[in-house]
Amino acid sequence: MEGYRIARKGLSRDTIVDAAAALAEEKGMENLTLRELADALDVKPASLYNHLQGLPELNVRLAECALDRLMDTLQQAVDIRPVTDALRALAVAYRSFAHEQPQLYRAMMMLPQFSDPGLIARKQAFMDLFVRMLAPLGLPSEERVHLSRLIRSTLHGYISMEAAGFFRSPLATADESFERTTEWLCEQITRTEANYHGGTNHQ
């Protein structure tokens, strides 16, 4: 954390959150304390309270940081065409973020327990991003929500099991299985689109 030692006059909420994110990646979210964070920033713990109300708010800001960084990573992928190519790019970007910043990814998964208005807005934007990716399919809004939930839960489930130490069989690599999982999601999207536009629901 030597790189995060800054002069007191440079202390701000953003620098505090950036330092906390780096410290969390180093020590784990559950081991993050304000005292260690203050030491890393070369300030007294009391100085942090000029910018944050305490550890609960810091957790909220870390979740915000996680969402902002992930959204920046995913934004370009969702506008690729066709939609299946967008999904392939998004899946790779999503998994890469979870691999490279696993503790921030954990912070993001804490979202449902927070009621901070700014965080709620970010959470909605994150969910809307997946729905927006599916918009070119011309499906009803409800169907796009179902599909977006399928995509998010599949990606999260795979990444979580991978992080827990599964998928180490010598018969198939985790990368190969993830690629197949993504292709199965693409097939589901294609099948859903074909069923809607070729069925009785399409007028």
Buried (B, 14 or more C-beta within 10 A) or exposed (E): BEEBEBEEEEBEBEBBBBBBBBBBBEBEBEEBEBEBBBBBBBBEBEBBEEBBEEBEBBBBBBBBBBBBBBBEBBEEBBEBEEBBEBBBBBBBBBBEBBEEBBBBBBBBBBBEEBEBEEBEEBBEEBBEBBBBBBEEBEBEEEBBBBBBEBBBEBBBEBBBEBBEEEBEEEEEEBEEBBBEBBBEBBEBBBEBBEEBEEEEEEE
